[in-house]
Amino acid sequence: MGGDYVAVACDGCKIVSSYSDIEFRSAGMTDTPDPFRNGQLNLFHVFLECDDKDCQFLSGVFAPKPSRVTLADVRIELGDWTVSGVHCACGLTAVSPKAASLRQHELESSDNNLA
């Protein structure tokens, strides 16, 4: 694909899409106060299955959620997610979340950003 990309799951429509570093930064989100540090949002991460079930690469997706949403809540909604336009590092399409890999990202005071 070339360049750096981040995959994000929309809380409303449940569509997982990839964004280039330029698209992400131009959205203006990086200039706002950090909603993860002030307790407004929780950040979840899950790896995606590649179209090639034997693929050894792992592509992941971030899912920002309101602070009331728990890991159990996200695990339940994974079946409703639609992966759209996200590719594995091998070049094939990422097709679905691997529920067993779902984690809540815990921010530490030394974290400066999500990268």
Protein Blocks (a to p, Z undefined) as FASTA:
>chain_A
ZZaddddddfklopacdddfklmmmnommmpccfklnopaccdddddddfblkbcbdcdd
dddddfklcfklmmmmmmmpccehiacfkopacfbdcfklgccddddfklmbfZZ
